[in-house]
C-alpha cells in the first residue's frame, strides 16, 4: 500500500529541516496549525463530553498536547497520589 498525501510532504519537510525534531508540533508549520485550531478542538471535545459522546482519541490527543506543551504541571499532586496509593 502506498500512501500519497501532501500532508506527508509537510511531515518530511519538517524532519528534513530539523532531523532531531522530537515533537512534530514544534515545527513552525504544524505549530501554526495547532494554534489556529486549538480553540475549536477544545469546543468539540467539550461538547462531546457534555453530550455523553465518547471521543477517546480526540480527548486523549488534546490532553497529551496540553501535557507536552505546558511548562509547569502539578507533579506534586501526582507524587502525592503515588505516595498515598503506593506506587
N, C-alpha and C positions, 0 to 999 in steps of 0.2 A: 504494500500500500504506500503510495507516495502522497504526501500532504503538500499542497501548494497553497500558499497564502501570503498576502502582503504583510500580514502581522508577523509571520515567521521571519521575514526580511528585517523587520524592525528589531526583533529579538537578536538576530545575527549582528545587525549593525551595533547594537548596544554592547555586545560582548567583543566585537572587533575593536570598538573604541576603548573598552576597558576590560581586558581579559580577566582581571581579578575581581570583577563585579560580583559581590556576594548576594545582592538582592536586586532583582530586576527593577523594582520600584525606585531604586536610587538613580537610575538613568534619567537624564533630563526629559526625554520623550515620554517615558512611562510615568515619571513623577507628575508631569503635566496632566496626563490622562487621569491619574488617580485623584489629583487635587480638584480637577474640574468636575468629576463625577461623584466625589465623596458625599456631598450633601444629599444628592438623590439616592445614592446607595443606602445611606442611613435611613432615609424616609421609607424606602421599600422594605428594608429589614424591620423597621418599627411597625409598619402597617401589617406586615405578615404576622408578626408576633401578636399584635393586638387582635387580629382576626383568627388566631389559632391555626395559622397555616405554617406547617413546618418547612423551614428553609435552612437545613443544617449546613450546607456547603456555603451559602451566602453569608450567614451569620458567623460561621467559623472563619471564613476568609476575612471578614471585616474585623473581628476581634484579633485575629493574627496580625493584621496590618496595624491596628491600634497598639498592640503589644510590641511590635517590631519598631515602630516609629516614635514611641513615647520615650522621652529621655529618662523620666523617673517613674518607676512603678512602685506600688505598695508591697515591696518584697518583704517588709517586716510582717505584714498580715499573713503572707504565705508561710513564713518561718513560724509564726505563732500557731498556725494550723498544723504544721508538721510536728511542732513540739506537743501540742495538745493531743493529736490523734496518733502520734508515734510513727514517724516515718524516718 
